[in-house]
Amino acid sequence: MKQAVVRRVREDAMQWFWDKKDDLGLARFVIYSKDSEAVKTFIEKAVKSSHLPKSGYDLHQDPNDGRKQLVEKIYHALRENKVEYDLNEYHELSGDRQLIRTPEEILDTQGKGTCLDLAILFCAICWYYDLLSILILVEGHALVAVSLTHSLRDWENEERRGKQLFWEGLGRLTDTRELQKMVKREDYLAVECTGFAKSETLSECEDKKFQREDGVLSFDQAVELGCKQLERPLKFALDIHIAYNFWWSKVVCQNRLEAEPIKRLINSPLTNGENPLLKLYVPLGLIERKPDAQRRRSENDFSPEGSSFNQPDYQYEVVRKYEHKEFFEEVLKQKSSSRSQGKRLAIVGDPGGGKTTLLQRIAYWILEEKQGLPIWVPLGSVEETDKANEGWLYRYLSETWLKNVAGEPEKTPIEWQQTFAELLKSGQVWLLLDGADEMALKSPLMRVKEQLAKGWADSVRVVLSCRLNLWEVEKEALWEKFDIYRTLEFNYPDQVHQFINNWFGEDNPKAKGLQDKLAEENRKRLQNLVKNPLRLALLCRIWKKGLGTLPDTKADFYRLLVENHYKWKDDSTNEEFDIPDDRKKELNRALGQLARDAIDREDFRFRLRESSIRKYLHRMKSFHCFGGR
């Protein structure tokens, strides 16, 4: 199943290009190479000529030098192929990308390769023989180290030296001393891969003790030179198997991100084709309980019809304001949060306050900054039957989410489930739980808390979003384990104006017209209302359609939003809804009654499902204004 993902990525280009910002991506070229026809043909010929064994099994069983002997046989077989070392245009295509030769080019059509080309090829053949290899990039050079203590099938063995270091680094190691220790203790054997490639120019650069005979190095020389190369400044070393698994997981997570929040945000008619919040960030406020505060009544004693429903709880206060960069650097990267050390974070705020967009930015920041693997979970989309299950969150992740990733309509492949279980233990997974308020069940925050208390989530970092009114009701469910941050409003005029420019596009006269209208002396109340991103987006949309004046009061503003809502086009037909005025009034009354009834129902209080709305309106005369749809 992983191979299907790899093949799709590989087919994107005829040549192999490595983006140097994607360290883990280098591991995939080893996988490409090991599966190539050129490598298979090379091994078949080497077996026939007795340079390589049919299988490395017997040598792996040798407790002394079995694996070293196997590495030496691979080295000699490649040396017999008479490949040449070459720098030229393949060394560096540009500052950010490098062209990688394929095995066909190295072994057949061109017969030459750079140090990186040769190191990747060596790792690929090691993989075929169940040897666990490390691809090493030092300043200006690349080489390989091969495990002498464990085979590839033992890559998960906790006793393997360096395994935990590579695991914590998502397959990468940047500590020169740790790498040198592994080689010095003979846990790994360093090999200079240019040694099996013929070169006259390299002889001039190397120490006299590494003089080449007929342009190549002996195996012992290659091992000694490999150790010496580790004295150069280390860029990074990749444990191929671990790095490949994390690279594959990164591709999978990114694909799912693009299938979930971005599609929903960008396709929304409120975004004008692009999310205007992507270049603009709402500030966050850290919420703490006041020193003299007493615990609020439980949810069972709480009446949503009371005057405090949806109002701030004054026993809590914002004790610190975070701008975008501060939050990402201090809280997410440095894990500087008092209650959870960055492991459990909740983002609460008003509808349309930027919570989902913030989670989206966190997801891409995780990938860009190599902080782990983000998994997006739209909580409102989790089926009710799943939520009835005691382990519904893990079940959703390991079955529904993985099944979508694998593209399997029936059942999640067992190998994917096994890999996923290991990833959850790695400490590299982030769960981005969006919209707890959209879960149609009683006490959603308590239900999420119960799921995260199970053992599988111990090493997982969590960022959860929910509306302020739900948190007000259920705050005690999160208070012990979570650090709570509230989305704050835009400032006026700077951020409001920037949002308008983002929505319309820079230098758009409509944007300037709306900004000028908002700046009029009698617009103070409206200026405060549009500090909320959702309300501002609604106003931008109405202004685009030809609105020439602005409402004077809050009631007029909301009336304007309701009236224009009926004029929105159906996205599927690009035609406006045709609803007569008398039907609108009837429908308004029906929807108002539905809202009141929903407040009294625990499973409806924070989200109305479409099926329930249809069922409710079907009993009312207003429903027929939709023609019975």
N, C-alpha and C positions, 0 to 999 in steps of 0.2 A: 504494500500500500504506500509506503514511503517512496518507493521507486516511482510511483505514478506522479507524485509531487515533484520529484527530482527531474523526471523526464519532461514535465511541462515547463519547468524553469530552463532546462537545457535546450529545449527546442526554440527558445526565444531568440537564439542567435546561432549562426553557422560557425562562428569562432568562439573561443573561450576567453572571456574578459573577466579579470578580477578587479572589483571595486575595492581599492585599498582601505576604504573606510569600513568595509565589512570583513573584519578579521575572520569570523567564523565561516564566512562564505568560501574561504580558501579550502576548507575541508571537503567541500562537495566535489572538487576536481579530482580528489583521490577516489571518490566513489564513481565518478564518471569513468575514470581511467581503469579501475578494476573490472568494470563491466564492459570495457571496449573489446572489440574483436582483435585489435592489435595485441593487447596484453594476453588474451587467450591463445592466440597463435604463437606468440613469443614463448609462452610457458610450454606449449605442446612441443615445439621444436627443441627447447632446452631439455625437456624430459627425454625425448628421443635420443639426443646426443649425450645423455647422462650428466649434463651440467646441473640439472635440478631433479629432485625426487618427485614421484607422482603425488606424494602426500608428505606433509611435514609431521605426521602423527608420531612416528618413531622417534624423531629428533626432539620433539616436545617432551617426550617421556624421559629423556636422558637428564638426570638431575644435575649433571655437571655442565658441559658446554654444548648441549644439544641445540639450544636456540641460537647460540653464537655461530655454530657450524652452519645452521640453516641460513643465517644472515650472510655468512661468507659465501655460500653457494650462490645466493641471489646476486651478490656483488660480482662474482666471477662470471656468471652467466651474462650479465649485462655488459661486462667488459669485453666478452667475446663477441658481442654484437657490433663492436667498433663504432659506437656513437661518438660524435665529436662535440666538444664544448663550444658554445657560440654565445656571443653577447648581442651585438648589433641591435636591430630595431625591436627585438623581442624583450630587451631588458626593461625598457620603460616606455610605454606608449604615451603617457602623459603623467602629470603629477599625481593624478587620482586613480588612474587605471593602468593595469598591466595585462598584456596579451599572454595567455598561457598556451604553450604548444600541446597538442593532443598526443596520445601515445602513437597514433598512426603517423604523425609528423616526425616524432622523435625516432621511432624504430624503423620506419619505412620510407616515406616520401622525401623527408629532408635529412634524416639521420643525424640530427644535432639538437641541442637544447641548452637552455640557461641553467644556472644552479637551481632555480626554483622549479623549472620544468623537470629536471632530473630527480629532484627530491620528491616531487609529487609522484612521479613514476615509480620510484623505489618504495614509497609508502603503499602504493596500489598493489605491487607484487607481494609485499609483506602481508597485506590484508588477505590475499588469496591463500597464503600459507599460514593463516591464523596467528600471525605475529602482530603484536600490539605496538604501533609506532607513534612517534611524536614528530611533527613537522616544526622545525625551528627556524625562525627568521631573526638573524642578528643584523647589525648595521652593515648594509651592502651585500648580504650573503644569505643563503639558505642551505640547510643540511637536515639530517634525520637522526633520531635516536630510537632504538628498538628495545623493548622490554626483554630482559633476560630472566625475569622471575614469573611472569604471567603471560598467558596466551590471550588472544583477542576475545575468546569466549569468556574469559575471566575479567573483562573490563570493569564489571560492577563490584568485584571483590574488594571489600573494605580494607583488607590487609595489603593491597597493592600500594606501594609507596607513591606518593604524589597524587593518588586518585582524588582525595578530598580537596587538595589545592586546585586541581583542574576543575572539579565539580563546582566549587565555589566561584570560580572564574568563568563559568559558562563554557568550559572547554579550553580556556586560555590560561597561560601562566606568564607573568611578567617579572617574576623574582629571579634574577640571575643566580643568586646564591643557592636557592632551592634546586634549580635545574642542575647546577654544577655538583651539588651534593648527590643527586640521584645517579649521575654518571660516575662520580668518584667512588660511590659505594658499590658500583657495578650492578645497580638495579637496571640501568639502561646502558646501551652501547651506542655511543655517538659515531656516526659514519659520514665522512666527507663524500658526497655523491658525485661531485665532479671528478673524483678519482677514477671512476670507471669510464670516463669520457676522455677521448684523446684531445690533448691540448699542448701546444708549444708555448703559448703566451703565459699560461698559468705557471709554468716551470720557472719563469723569470721572476714571478712575484713571490713564490713560496720559499721557505727556509731551505737551506742546502740539504738538510736531512730528508726533505720531501721531494728530492729530484725525481723526475719521472723517467721511466724506462719505456721507450717507444710511445711517449706521450701520456702514459697512464700511471697510476699509483698501485702498489700492492695493497692487499686488504689491510695488512697491519699498518701501513703508512696512512691509509684512509681513516682508520680508527684513531690513530694518534693525532692526525691533523684535525679530526672531528672534535676531539677534546680541546685542542688548542683554539679552535674557532669559537668555543664558548667563552673565551676571554673577551671577545668583542661585546659591545653594548647590546643587550638583548632587547629586541622589539617585542616579540611574543613567541611562545611555543604553544602549539595546538595538540592536545590529545585527540587524535583523529576521530575516534569513535564518539567520545563525549561531545566534541565540537560539532560533529555532524548531527548528532541528535538534537543539540540545542539550535543549530542552524535550521534544521528541518522544522522544529517547533516554532521558531521565530517566523518562518515563512507561513506556517499554518495559522499562527495567531494574527499575523498581519492580514492574511486573506479573510479571516473571519471578521476582523475589525472593519474592513472595507465592505463586508456584506451586512454589517449590523448598523452602527451608529452613523457613519458618514452617509450612507445611502439614505437613511431616514432624515438626517438633518439637511443635507444638500437638496434633496428632492422636495422638501417642504416648500409650499408656496410662500412662506414667510421669509425665506432666505434669498429670494431673487436669484436662485441658481448657485449661490455661494454663501457659505455660512459667514456672516459679517463678524461673528465673535472670534473667528480663528486668528485674527490679528489684533484682538482686543480682549482684555481679561478683566473680569469682575474681581475686586479685592475680596479677601476672606477675613473673617473675624473669628478668633479662637474664643469659644464659649466656656466659661467656668461658672460654677455655683458660687453665689455670694457667701461670704463667711457666716452671716447670720441667717442664712436661708433654712427653712424647714421643708421637709419632703412634701411634695404635692400629693393630693389624693390619688388613689389608683384609678386606672381606666374605668373600672367597674363603677366608681363613684362619680365619674366625669360625665357631664351632660353636654353633648354637642350643641344643644339648643340654648345653653346658658350664654351669658354675655362674654365669657372668656374664650369661647371657641374661636380658633384661628388667631387669637391675640397672643402677643409675646408673654412669656412667663417671666415676671420681673424678679424671680428668685435667681435668675441666671443673667450674666452680663458678658459682653464682649470685652475681654481683657487685653487683647492685642490684635492689631490689624496687620495683615500680611498682603503685600503686593505680590504679583505673579512670581517674580524671580526669587523673592524671599521664601515663598512657600515651597517652590520646587527644590531650591538648594538646601534649605534648613530642614524642612519636614520630610520631604520625599528622599532626598539624597543622603543627608547627614543623619536622618532618623531622629531628629531632635524634637520629640514631642513627649510631654511629661508622663502621660498615662500608658502609652503603648510603644514608645520608641519607634514610631513610624509604621508599626505593624498593623494597626487597626485604626482607620480614619473614617469619619463620617462627614459628608458634605450635606448640609441642610439649607433650605432656602425656599423662597416663594416660587410659585409657578412661573416659568419663563425667566428665572433668575440666572441661568447659565450653568446649572449643575451638570447636565448631560454634556455640554460642550467642554466643561472643565475635565470631566472624566475622559472625554475623547483626547484632549491635549495630554493628559497624564499617560494615556495608552501609548501615544506616539513618542512621548518623551522617554518612556521606559525602553522602547526599541532603539531610539536614536542614541541614548546615553548608555546603552548596553547594561541596563539595570535589571534585566530579567525578561520574563515572558508574560505579557498581559492577556488575560482572558476576559472578554466582555460578556456579561450575563444580563440581558434585559429581563428583570425579575417579573415584569408584567406579562411576559410571553411564556413563562413556565406554565405548563398545563396544570390545571387544577388536580388532575389525577396524580400527577407527579408530586404536588405539594401535600397531598394526603399521605404520601409515603413518609415513613419516619426518617429515612435518609434521602430526602428528595433532592437536595442540592448536589450531593455527590452523584446521585443517580442521573440527574440532568447533565452534569458535566461529562461523566464517563460513558454515557449512552447517547443522549440527544445531541449534545455539543460535538462530541467526537464523531458521531455518525454523520453529521453534516459536514464535518471536516473531511472525513474519508470518502464522502460521496456515495456511501452505501445506503440504499433505501430500506434495508431490512434490519441489519444488526451491525453493531460496531465490531470491527475486526479485533480478535483477541490480542494480537501483537500491539495494536494501538492502545488498548486498555492497559497492557503491561507497561509500555513506555510511559503512558500518562501517569500511572501510579507512581513511577519512579520520579517523574518530574515534580509531582506534588511534594515529594520528600526533599527535593533539592534546595529549597529555600529561594528559588528563582521565580516562582509563579506568583503573579498578582491577580487577584480576582477583583474585577471592576463591576460591582453589583449596582446596576442602574435602576432607580425607580422603585424603591421598596413600597412607596405609597400606591403603586399600581397593582399590587398583589391583592386579588379579591379574596381575602380571608381575614379572620380575626387575628389581631396582634401580630402583624407581619414582622415587626422588628424583633419581637421575642422569638418568632419562628426562625428568623435568620440567625439570631444569637445561638439558638439551640443547635443549628446545623454546624456553625463554626466551632462549637465546643467539642465536636467529635475529633478523634485522633488524626484523621486525614488532613485536617486544616491547620495543624500545629505549626507547620513551616511556611504557610501561605500568608502573603501580605494581602490585606483587604482594604479597598476604598469603596465605601457605600454611599449612595445618594438617596435622599428622600425629601419630600416636602416638609416645610416647617410645621404644618399643622399635625402631621403624623408624629413627628419627633416630640412636639409639645405633649401629645397624649402618652407616648411610650418612651420617654427619654430615659427612664430608669433601666430599660432593657439594654441600653448601650453604655450607660455612664461608667460602669466599672472597668470595661475593657477598651473602649473607644475614646479617641480624642475627637472632639466635635468642632467643626468649623462651619460658619454660616456665610453664605454668599451675601455680600453687601451691594448696595446700589452703585450705579455709575455716578461719577461726579459730573456736575453741569458747570460749564458748557463743554469741557475738553473731551471727555469720553463719549458723551451723547453726540457731539458733532462728529467725532471719529467714526462712531457706529453708523451714522447717517451717510458719511462718505463711503464707508465700506459697503453699505447696502446698495446705494445708487451707482457707485463707481466715482473715482476721483474726477473733479472738474465737471460734474454733472449739474446743470442749472437747476434741476428740481431739488437736488440736495441743498444748494445754496438758498433756494426759496424757502424750504422748510426750516432751515436753520435761522433765517432772518425772521420768519413768523414766530418761532419759539422765543426769540430774543426780545420780542415786544414787551413793554413795561407791565402789561396786565396778564402775563403768561406764567407767573410764578407757580401757581397751582399745577398747571399743565407741565411745567418743567420738572416738578417733583414726580409727577405720574410717569413720565417717560424715562426716568432713571432705571426703570425695570426693562430689561432687554426685550421681553415678549411684548409689552405694551408699545415700546418704541418701534419694534418690527411691524406690528399691526398698523401703527400710524404711518410708517413709511409706505406700506403697501397701499393704503387708502390714498395717500398723497400722490403716489405714482399714477393712480387712476383718474386724477384730475381734481382732487379736493383743493379749493382755493382759499378757504378760511379755516380757522381752528376753533373748536368749541371753547366756550367761556367757563364752564363749570365741570366738575368731576362727573356729575350725572349726564351732562351733555356728551362728554367724551365717551362714556360707556354706551350711551344710546347710539352714538355714531358707529362704534365698533359692531354693535348688534345689527344695525341696519345694513352695514356694508358686508357683514358676514353672509347675508342672503344673496348678495350680488357676486360672490366669488364664483369663478368658473369651475365646472366639473373638470378635474385634471385629465380624466380619461377621454372626454369629448371636446374639451376646450369651449364648451358652451355654458352660458350663465344659467343658473337655476331660474325657472320661471314660477315664482310663488306670489300669488295675489296678496295684497295688503291685508285683507280680512283673514286669510289663511295664516299669515305671519303672526298676527295677534293671537290667533287660536293656538298656534304652535308655541308661541312664547309662554302662554299660560300653561300648556301641557308640560313644557320643559321645566318651567318653574316648579310645578307640582312634583315632577320626577326628582328634581334636585332636593326638595324638602323631604320626600320619602326616602331618598338614598341616604341622607344624613342619619336617619333613624336605623339604618341597617348596617351592621358591622362589616358585611362582605361588600358593601357598596360605598362606604363612606368616602373613600379616597379615589376610587376609580369606577366608572360606569362601563361595563362591557357592552359592545355593540349588540350582542344577542339579547341582552337584558333590556336594552333601550327599545329594540324592535318589538319585543314581547310586550313591553309596557305601553308603547304608543299604538300598538295594534288594537288595543281595546278602546282607543280614543278616536273621536271623529277627526282630529288633527292629523292623524296618520295618513289619511287619504290625500293630503296636500302633496305627498310624494308619489301619488299615483299608485299607492299600495305597495311601494318598494320597501 
